[in-house]
Amino acid sequence: KLDIMSKDLIKRLSHSSEQPIRDAAVEELHGLIKTNQIKFEDLQLRMVFEGIFFCFWHSDKPKYQDELSSKITGFMNDIESEEDKLMWNRYFFKCLCLHWNRIDNWRINKYLALIRKQLVVVFSQLKA
């Protein structure tokens, strides 16, 4: 399993000027989750969600935001362990709480949409 997530991956997730770099990092992260190569530990998840937060921060077009939010929230479907799913969800919201006051009026709606999608995933998994 990946120890202390590659700082390079986190940098690429939050890369502000190049969407293709961020997109490739999102796909790489998804691959790591699907193949169970992420340790669901405090530092690792904090780093992952910092990267995800700023990746989403830099998404500007509504269609792209919708696609990216679907990918991000869909990651939880590929996590096998119920305990790991809880950790993933906990850090998703911890990161948002940490940065909530930094979200400006131009970005708040896209983050609210991301939260709604995450809650849909959480409730659908609780239902199953």
Backbone bond lengths (Angstrom), bond angles and torsions (degrees), N, CA, C in turn:
res aa  C-N    CA-C-N  psi(-1)  N-CA   C-N-CA  omega(-1)  CA-C   N-CA-C  phi
1 K - - - 1.461 - - 1.518 109.54 -
2 L 1.304 113.49 149.98 1.456 119.77 -178.65 1.520 110.20 -66.74
3 D 1.314 115.82 125.58 1.460 121.32 176.67 1.516 107.81 -91.29
4 I 1.293 117.32 142.69 1.459 122.92 -179.23 1.532 108.96 26.07
5 M 1.294 113.74 93.24 1.462 123.28 -175.11 1.522 112.68 -32.45
6 S 1.279 115.28 136.39 1.457 121.99 178.21 1.530 110.40 -49.14
7 K 1.320 115.66 120.80 1.467 119.56 178.57 1.520 110.27 -61.73
8 D 1.320 116.13 -29.66 1.457 120.30 178.02 1.533 110.32 -62.94
9 L 1.316 117.19 -43.19 1.465 120.58 178.69 1.530 110.48 -62.72
10 I 1.301 117.09 -43.78 1.467 120.76 179.90 1.525 110.46 -63.50
11 K 1.326 116.67 -41.69 1.476 120.13 177.57 1.520 110.61 -61.86
12 R 1.339 116.25 -41.36 1.464 119.30 -179.82 1.526 111.57 -68.86
13 L 1.331 117.38 -34.08 1.468 120.19 176.67 1.522 111.02 -61.49
14 S 1.308 116.57 -39.90 1.468 120.13 -174.80 1.524 113.20 -99.54
15 H 1.318 117.26 13.13 1.466 122.36 -178.60 1.527 109.91 -61.69
16 S 1.308 116.62 119.66 1.462 119.52 -171.52 1.520 115.40 -78.00
17 S 1.299 118.46 -31.76 1.461 118.07 -169.56 1.526 114.80 -97.39
18 E 1.296 118.81 -14.39 1.461 120.17 -173.71 1.525 112.28 -125.64
19 Q 1.320 116.27 100.43 1.459 120.20 178.36 1.527 112.51 -59.31
20 P 1.329 120.58 -41.54 1.470 119.13 179.11 1.531 113.18 -59.58
21 I 1.324 117.11 -32.98 1.472 120.63 177.45 1.528 109.28 -67.47
22 R 1.318 116.67 -44.46 1.468 120.31 178.44 1.527 110.81 -63.91
23 D 1.325 116.62 -42.85 1.469 120.58 -179.71 1.525 111.62 -61.15
24 A 1.321 116.68 -42.87 1.470 120.48 178.47 1.526 110.51 -63.89
25 A 1.315 116.85 -38.04 1.468 120.84 178.76 1.529 110.91 -67.23
26 V 1.332 117.28 -38.07 1.470 121.01 177.04 1.526 109.52 -62.38
27 E 1.331 116.63 -44.19 1.467 120.17 178.90 1.527 111.02 -64.94
28 E 1.323 116.82 -39.23 1.466 120.31 177.73 1.529 110.52 -63.60
29 L 1.318 116.69 -44.36 1.460 120.63 177.92 1.525 110.46 -60.80
30 H 1.327 116.50 -42.99 1.465 120.36 178.53 1.528 110.61 -60.63
31 G 1.316 116.76 -41.99 1.461 120.42 177.37 1.520 112.08 -61.52
32 L 1.318 116.81 -40.58 1.469 120.97 178.72 1.527 111.09 -65.04
33 I 1.316 116.12 -37.79 1.467 119.89 178.88 1.526 109.88 -68.83
34 K 1.339 116.70 -46.20 1.466 120.52 -178.36 1.519 112.53 -62.65
35 T 1.325 117.11 -31.67 1.469 120.18 -178.72 1.522 111.86 -97.21
36 N 1.336 116.01 12.70 1.464 121.76 174.77 1.533 112.56 58.55
37 Q 1.328 116.57 42.71 1.459 120.96 -178.19 1.526 113.29 -105.80
38 I 1.309 116.61 13.45 1.463 119.91 178.06 1.518 108.33 -110.79
39 K 1.311 115.39 133.14 1.464 119.87 173.15 1.518 107.51 -83.96
40 F 1.298 115.91 125.26 1.458 120.15 179.63 1.521 108.59 -86.49
41 E 1.324 113.62 74.82 1.460 122.48 -179.42 1.520 108.46 -124.98
42 D 1.312 115.16 162.46 1.459 122.47 -173.88 1.526 113.73 -49.77
43 L 1.300 117.90 -62.41 1.463 120.65 -174.06 1.524 111.69 -62.60
44 Q 1.320 116.49 -42.85 1.460 120.51 -179.45 1.528 110.88 -61.08
45 L 1.311 117.31 -47.72 1.464 119.94 -178.45 1.522 112.23 -69.02
46 R 1.315 117.54 -35.97 1.474 119.10 175.52 1.519 110.36 -59.92
47 M 1.334 116.51 -44.03 1.465 120.15 -179.94 1.524 110.97 -65.09
48 V 1.326 116.39 -43.96 1.466 120.52 179.55 1.525 110.17 -58.60
49 F 1.316 116.79 -47.91 1.464 118.86 -176.44 1.518 113.52 -73.62
50 E 1.312 118.33 -26.54 1.472 119.48 171.02 1.530 108.75 -61.90
51 G 1.325 115.73 -46.07 1.460 120.02 178.52 1.516 111.94 -61.85
52 I 1.334 116.60 -45.35 1.464 120.94 179.68 1.530 110.50 -63.04
53 F 1.328 117.09 -43.39 1.464 120.44 -179.03 1.527 110.72 -56.77
54 F 1.326 116.81 -48.46 1.462 119.31 -176.45 1.522 112.34 -78.00
55 C 1.314 117.24 -25.75 1.461 119.99 171.75 1.529 108.67 -60.74
56 F 1.310 115.87 -46.61 1.460 120.38 179.62 1.527 110.99 -69.72
57 W 1.307 117.25 -35.25 1.471 122.71 177.53 1.531 110.47 -54.29
58 H 1.321 115.94 -41.72 1.461 120.94 -175.33 1.524 113.52 -84.98
59 S 1.320 118.26 -0.55 1.468 119.99 178.45 1.525 108.31 -81.49
60 D 1.322 115.86 121.85 1.460 119.48 -170.56 1.523 116.11 -105.52
61 K 1.287 118.81 -36.38 1.466 121.17 -174.43 1.533 110.41 -88.69
62 P 1.340 117.71 137.35 1.470 120.53 -177.20 1.536 114.23 -54.67
63 K 1.324 117.64 -42.44 1.470 119.64 -179.61 1.532 110.27 -63.76
64 Y 1.309 116.36 -43.64 1.467 120.53 179.00 1.532 110.38 -65.59
65 Q 1.324 117.56 -41.01 1.469 121.29 178.03 1.523 110.54 -59.10
66 D 1.332 116.19 -42.43 1.458 120.84 179.69 1.529 111.01 -63.82
67 E 1.327 116.46 -44.78 1.470 120.66 179.14 1.524 110.96 -64.51
68 L 1.325 116.48 -44.76 1.462 120.67 -178.75 1.528 110.97 -65.94
69 S 1.317 117.07 -41.79 1.467 119.01 179.27 1.526 110.87 -64.83
70 S 1.319 117.82 -34.45 1.471 120.57 176.08 1.520 111.05 -65.55
71 K 1.326 116.74 -40.66 1.469 120.01 177.43 1.524 110.78 -63.93
72 I 1.322 115.86 -48.08 1.467 120.89 -176.75 1.526 110.71 -61.37
73 T 1.318 116.96 -47.84 1.465 119.38 -178.43 1.524 111.34 -72.21
74 G 1.316 116.77 -26.31 1.463 120.77 178.48 1.518 113.73 -71.68
75 F 1.325 117.35 -18.11 1.472 120.14 178.67 1.526 110.84 -55.07
76 M 1.318 116.22 -36.32 1.462 119.81 -175.64 1.530 111.41 -62.78
77 N 1.326 117.65 -27.25 1.464 121.00 178.56 1.523 112.06 -67.62
78 D 1.319 117.39 -20.76 1.464 121.20 -178.02 1.522 113.02 -97.87
79 I 1.303 117.33 2.86 1.464 121.37 177.34 1.520 107.04 -89.72
80 E 1.324 115.99 126.65 1.465 120.05 -172.81 1.521 113.61 -79.18
81 S 1.299 117.42 -50.71 1.460 122.35 -172.76 1.529 111.55 -76.22
82 E 1.322 115.85 135.74 1.468 120.18 176.60 1.527 110.67 -62.11
83 E 1.308 116.46 -38.68 1.469 120.70 178.29 1.529 110.76 -62.69
84 D 1.337 116.68 -41.98 1.464 120.61 178.40 1.527 111.30 -66.65
85 K 1.333 116.91 -35.92 1.470 120.12 176.52 1.528 110.38 -62.48
86 L 1.329 115.86 -41.98 1.464 119.46 177.64 1.526 111.33 -62.75
87 M 1.328 116.16 -42.97 1.478 120.16 178.16 1.525 110.21 -62.29
88 W 1.333 116.57 -44.96 1.465 121.55 -179.92 1.527 109.72 -57.31
89 N 1.321 115.96 -49.30 1.457 120.93 -178.87 1.525 111.13 -64.66
90 R 1.315 117.19 -40.65 1.465 121.53 178.71 1.529 110.19 -59.18
91 Y 1.324 117.05 -46.22 1.465 119.68 -177.86 1.522 112.07 -73.69
92 F 1.315 117.40 -29.00 1.462 120.68 173.19 1.534 108.74 -55.53
93 F 1.330 116.38 -51.13 1.464 120.24 -177.21 1.524 112.67 -76.50
94 K 1.322 117.87 -32.31 1.471 119.75 176.39 1.524 110.67 -60.19
95 C 1.314 115.65 -44.74 1.468 119.97 -179.15 1.529 110.32 -64.05
96 L 1.321 116.98 -43.79 1.465 119.44 178.20 1.525 111.35 -62.12
97 C 1.326 116.91 -41.45 1.473 120.11 178.10 1.527 110.98 -62.47
98 L 1.314 115.56 -41.06 1.460 120.64 -179.17 1.528 111.72 -61.51
99 H 1.318 116.51 -38.22 1.469 121.03 -174.34 1.531 113.83 -103.51
100 W 1.333 117.59 0.08 1.458 120.59 -170.97 1.528 112.98 -53.06
101 N 1.310 118.00 -43.63 1.469 120.64 -177.37 1.521 113.34 -70.65
102 R 1.320 117.25 -12.45 1.468 120.97 178.13 1.526 112.28 -87.49
103 I 1.320 116.70 -14.32 1.466 120.23 -176.31 1.524 108.55 -76.12
104 D 1.316 115.19 120.92 1.464 120.14 -176.11 1.533 111.49 -86.18
105 N 1.327 115.04 176.52 1.469 121.14 -177.63 1.520 113.31 -62.50
106 W 1.307 118.38 -25.76 1.457 121.76 -178.53 1.526 111.99 -80.69
107 R 1.326 116.77 -19.35 1.464 120.36 -176.03 1.528 113.87 -110.69
108 I 1.307 117.64 -13.73 1.468 120.05 -172.29 1.524 112.39 -58.70
109 N 1.326 118.31 -41.17 1.468 120.14 -177.07 1.518 112.56 -64.77
110 K 1.326 117.21 -36.70 1.465 117.29 179.37 1.527 110.97 -69.46
111 Y 1.334 117.90 -33.60 1.467 119.99 176.70 1.527 111.24 -71.58
112 L 1.322 117.32 -36.16 1.468 119.65 175.54 1.525 110.55 -63.91
113 A 1.328 117.16 -38.92 1.470 120.69 176.78 1.528 110.71 -64.73
114 L 1.322 116.91 -40.04 1.469 121.16 177.07 1.531 110.18 -61.22
115 I 1.314 117.15 -44.15 1.467 121.32 179.11 1.530 110.50 -62.55
116 R 1.334 116.87 -43.68 1.470 119.74 178.55 1.522 110.90 -59.23
117 K 1.324 116.71 -43.78 1.470 119.84 179.44 1.523 111.09 -64.32
118 Q 1.327 116.98 -40.15 1.464 120.03 178.96 1.529 110.05 -62.88
119 L 1.307 116.91 -41.96 1.464 119.88 179.55 1.524 111.95 -65.30
120 V 1.326 117.53 -35.59 1.465 120.66 175.47 1.527 109.97 -60.42
121 V 1.331 116.77 -44.59 1.465 120.88 178.77 1.526 110.27 -63.33
122 V 1.311 116.86 -46.18 1.469 120.91 -179.08 1.528 110.21 -59.79
123 F 1.329 117.10 -48.94 1.465 119.46 -177.39 1.526 112.02 -68.94
124 S 1.318 117.71 -33.46 1.472 118.88 177.28 1.526 110.67 -67.45
125 Q 1.323 117.40 -33.40 1.463 119.83 177.52 1.523 111.30 -74.69
126 L 1.305 117.49 -33.30 1.463 120.28 175.94 1.528 110.71 -66.52
127 K 1.317 115.02 -35.58 1.460 121.26 -179.46 1.529 111.42 -68.05
128 A 1.325 116.45 -33.82 1.480 121.32 -174.41 1.501 114.14 -69.15
